[in-house]
Each structure stands twice: as C-alpha cells, then as structure tokens.
C-alpha cells in the first residue's frame, strides 16, 4: 500500500487543528525517522501489517498515551481519563501491556486502572458496541483514546461471509466511528491485517481504510528478515521509510522510542 485514499466527502469534513488539540497529542518516534508522527485529538490512525507486529505497535502507542506530555504522551496516567480497548475476538495481549508499563517506569496497578477493555466475540456484538454502546462508554470512562486491535478480523475469519451484508455492516461501523471520534475529539487507533486472500473481500476492506487519516504500515521482507515501517499521512509529502531489525516480536529496544523512560508516579 503506497497511500491512504480519503473520499472527497471526508476531506471536506476535515478542519484546522486548534492549539488545544496540539497540546493533546502523542508523538510516535523510532530511530531512523526524520520527524515523529504526531497523533492529535480527532485523528484516526490505522496500523497495517501482520497481527504479530501491528498489535505490538498498537500496544506501544497505548503506553505512550499514558505517559506525561513532556515524554510525548497524553498524560492519561495522572488524570481521570482512560484508554478504551474494544477487543474483538480476544486479540489483546495483556501481558505485553504489563511488560511495556514496567519498562516505562509506571506503576502497573495505577496504569492498569486507566485501561478499560471490553471483549467481544461475535460480529454483531462488534456492530452493536460501535453503533450504540461506544458513545456511552466514552462518557462513562472519560475515554480520550479508543483502541480496536484487529478491527476486521471477525469479518475476514467468517467461514461463510455474506459479502453484501459485510459491506453494509462495515459501512455502518466506518461512518459511526468517524462521527464518534470527531464529535468527542478523541483519538482512534486501530490495527488491520493487510493481506487478505479473497480479492472481493479485500476490496471491501480497502474501502474501510477511508476512515483513517494517518497510518503506520509494517512491511516484512522475507529475504533479509527485516521490517520496514512506512509512515502514512493524508495530504503529506513523500512517506518516511526506514528499517528496523526483525526479531520474534518488536521489542522496546527495536522501537527505540525516547519516550519510554523512568517517568515515576
């Protein structure tokens, strides 16, 4: 994937960022990047690639959101706000969250109180949660970030997918998420597995990417066992390309983000 296509209607709905939104931002940076990817309030960020790596980066971004602003985070750790994870098909690795929290120097119990997880197990639970429950959840838990790991996994894994029905459901989810994020001025972070076998299904899911205005694409190189991360931004210049060493999974050392330091309580 070389670009993120945004429909004309969504482009018209975009607006200028306020000073407050620039204060409420997450700065994602990795060794080799010329400049960080700033994720602002109202942004919709898609992480694309294989689940092993996308969910590691997604978890990494969640921990960034907990950190104080001086360390590139949102300061959620020392606030009454929270991160809400809509976990479709049990994709969240809690142990990875604990590891990242420990390495950041945060108190595990206190940090965990700012992370709310809702586990869903059917397509229709996902649809109902996004369309009807999410606005109430955001208000109840004062959520500043909504996270959806492997957003489309259930639709892809359905043994007998009904393409027309899937198309309608994805459109409803996409439109609802867009309106909710913009209305509440919060951040959406989702991961999507980018290699689909069905050409028809791949087309439907490709249209879903119109929701996002920023992205991180993780490309595996089978010949030299290295990873390339592509930073994607709507209406931006050439993408930033850089390579990091591939291991069993992306570690903190691989990501090499200066924000992960001993920040204290």
Residue, then its C-alpha position, 0 to 999 in steps of 0.5 A: x500500500x503506497x497511500x491512504x485514499x480519503x473520499x472527497x466527502x471526508x476531506x471536506x469534513x476535515x478542519x484546522x487543528x486548534x492549539x488545544x488539540x496540539x497540546x493533546x497529542x502523542x508523538x510516535x518516534x523510532x530511530x531512523x525517522x526524520x520527524x515523529x508522527x504526531x497523533x492529535x485529538x480527532x485523528x484516526x490512525x490505522x496500523x497495517x501489517x501482520x497481527x504479530x507486529x501491528x498489535x505490538x505497535x498498537x500496544x506501544x502507542x497505548x503506553x505512550x498515551x499514558x505517559x506525561x506530555x513532556x515524554x510525548x504522551x497524553x498524560x492519561x496516567x495522572x488524570x481521570x481519563x482512560x484508554x478504551x480497548x474494544x477487543x474483538x475476538x480476544x486479540x489483546x495481549x495483556x501481558x505485553x501491556x504489563x511488560x511495556x508499563x514496567x519498562x516505562x517506569x509506571x506503576x502497573x496497578x495505577x496504569x492498569x486502572x486507566x485501561x478499560x477493555x471490553x471483549x467481544x466475540x461475535x460480529x454483531x456484538x462488534x456492530x452493536x458496541x460501535x453503533x450504540x454502546x461506544x458513545x456511552x462508554x466514552x462518557x462513562x470512562x472519560x475515554x480520550x483514546x479508543x483502541x480496536x486491535x484487529x478491527x476486521x478480523x471477525x469479518x475476514x475469519x467468517x467461514x461463510x461471509x455474506x459479502x453484501x451484508x459485510x459491506x453494509x455492516x462495515x459501512x455502518x461501523x466506518x461512518x459511526x466511528x468517524x462521527x464518534x471520534x470527531x464529535x468527542x475529539x478523541x483519538x482512534x487507533x486501530x490495527x488491520x491485517x493487510x493481506x487478505x486472500x479473497x480479492x472481493x473481500x479485500x476490496x471491501x476492506x480497502x474501502x474501510x481504510x477511508x476512515x483513517x487519516x494517518x497510518x503506520x504500515x509494517x512491511x516484512x521482507x522475507x529475504x533479509x528478515x527485516x521490517x520496514x515501517x512506512x509512515x502514512x499521512x493524508x495530504x503529506x509529502x513523500x512517506x518516511x521509510x526506514x528499517x528496523x531489525x526483525x526479531x520474534x516480536x518488536x521489542x522496546x529496544x527495536x522501537x527505540x522510542x525516547x519516550x519510554x523512560x523512568x517517568x515515576x508516579 
